[in-house]
Amino acid sequence: MDALGAWGYRWGGADLPSGRLDPVLLMWFIRRRVQVQALRRARTVIRFDFRRPRRSFWLRIEPPAVDLCFTDEGFDVELVVDADLAALAAVWLGRVRLADAIAAGSIRLEGDEDARPLFGRWFGLSPFADGGAERILARAGARTSVL
């Protein structure tokens, strides 16, 4: 399965069709890759506000658990990630650097001064980003025979 995902990442192209992106699916992917060891608090809450479609999600992180919430549960929010859906997807996929998306204004971080610099540390990228797809395909090629 990893090899199939890596193949799709490699040959799927860099263009993300914004009309076909699913914010719920992206948030589930993000939730699965949170690097909880990079967070300093017993509980950290991050709100993600997407511009289009207008939608908000919350990640409640209480290590080792990371919960994706679809409604505000009333906890203090340390960080708000205001983002264009396609931009955040491109960052998660490793196709755009976070610093470049912030500089372009397509992602904005607001909130606790301690939480903003940590975003890049706990926000885990796709397993296929940063050469991951090539490593997976190389391993798969070494384990399979060609007809």
TISE-108536 format. One record per residue (C-alpha): residue in three letters; x, z, y. Coordinates in steps of 0.2 Angstrom, whole numbers, padded with zeros to 4 digits, always signed. Layout:
N
ALAXZY
...
This chain:
147
MET+0000+0000+0000
ASP+0014+0004+0012
ALA+0021-0013+0009
LEU+0005-0021+0013
GLY+0003-0011+0029
ALA+0021-0016+0034
TRP+0018-0034+0031
GLY+0002-0033+0042
TYR+0012-0025+0056
ARG+0026-0037+0055
TRP+0015-0053+0054
GLY+0000-0047+0064
GLY+0008-0052+0080
ALA+0011-0042+0096
ASP-0006-0046+0104
LEU-0019-0032+0102
PRO-0037-0039+0105
SER-0044-0026+0116
GLY-0062-0030+0112
ARG-0058-0026+0094
LEU-0049-0010+0096
ASP-0057+0006+0089
PRO-0054+0022+0099
VAL-0060+0033+0084
LEU-0048+0025+0072
LEU-0033+0026+0084
MET-0036+0044+0087
TRP-0037+0047+0068
PHE-0020+0038+0066
ILE-0013+0048+0081
ARG-0019+0065+0073
ARG-0011+0061+0057
ARG+0006+0058+0065
VAL+0007+0073+0077
GLN+0024+0082+0076
VAL+0018+0100+0076
GLN+0035+0107+0076
ALA+0038+0100+0094
LEU+0024+0111+0101
ARG+0028+0128+0108
ARG+0011+0137+0108
ALA+0000+0144+0094
ARG-0014+0133+0100
THR-0012+0117+0110
VAL-0027+0107+0116
ILE-0025+0089+0122
ARG-0039+0078+0129
PHE-0038+0060+0128
ASP-0048+0050+0141
PHE-0050+0032+0137
ARG-0055+0021+0152
ARG-0064+0007+0142
PRO-0074+0011+0132
ARG-0076+0027+0142
ARG-0074+0040+0129
SER-0065+0057+0127
PHE-0057+0065+0112
TRP-0048+0082+0110
LEU-0034+0086+0098
ARG-0034+0105+0094
ILE-0017+0109+0087
GLU-0014+0126+0078
PRO+0001+0123+0067
PRO+0000+0117+0054
ALA-0017+0111+0057
VAL-0022+0096+0069
ASP-0040+0094+0072
LEU-0048+0079+0080
CYS-0064+0084+0090
PHE-0077+0073+0097
THR-0084+0086+0109
ASP-0076+0099+0121
GLU-0075+0115+0111
GLY-0072+0125+0127
PHE-0053+0129+0124
ASP-0041+0127+0139
VAL-0034+0110+0139
GLU-0015+0109+0142
LEU-0013+0091+0144
VAL-0025+0076+0148
VAL-0019+0059+0142
ASP-0029+0046+0153
ALA-0026+0029+0145
ASP-0031+0011+0143
LEU-0035+0010+0124
ALA-0024-0006+0122
ALA-0009+0002+0130
LEU-0010+0018+0120
ALA-0012+0008+0104
ALA+0003-0003+0109
VAL+0013+0013+0112
TRP+0008+0021+0095
LEU+0012+0005+0086
GLY+0029+0005+0094
ARG+0027-0011+0103
VAL+0028-0004+0121
ARG+0038+0011+0126
LEU+0029+0026+0132
ALA+0039+0027+0148
ASP+0035+0008+0152
ALA+0016+0012+0149
ILE+0017+0027+0161
ALA+0027+0017+0174
ALA+0014+0003+0173
GLY+0000+0016+0176
SER-0009+0011+0159
ILE-0006+0029+0153
ARG-0006+0044+0164
LEU-0002+0062+0159
GLU-0010+0076+0169
GLY-0009+0095+0166
ASP+0003+0109+0162
GLU+0020+0105+0168
ASP+0027+0111+0151
ALA+0016+0100+0141
ARG+0019+0083+0150
PRO+0038+0082+0145
LEU+0034+0087+0127
PHE+0021+0072+0125
GLY+0035+0060+0119
ARG+0041+0073+0106
TRP+0025+0077+0097
PHE+0016+0060+0099
GLY+0021+0053+0083
LEU+0022+0034+0081
SER+0015+0023+0068
PRO+0026+0024+0052
PHE+0029+0005+0054
ALA+0036+0007+0072
ASP+0054+0007+0076
GLY+0060-0003+0061
GLY+0049+0007+0049
ALA+0040-0009+0043
GLU+0057-0018+0039
ARG+0063-0002+0029
ILE+0047-0002+0019
LEU+0048-0020+0015
ALA+0066-0019+0010
ARG+0062-0005-0002
ALA+0047-0014-0009
GLY+0058-0030-0011
ALA+0071-0020-0021
ARG+0057-0013-0032
THR+0048-0029-0036
SER+0053-0045-0045
VAL+0050-0062-0039
LEU+0041-0074-0051
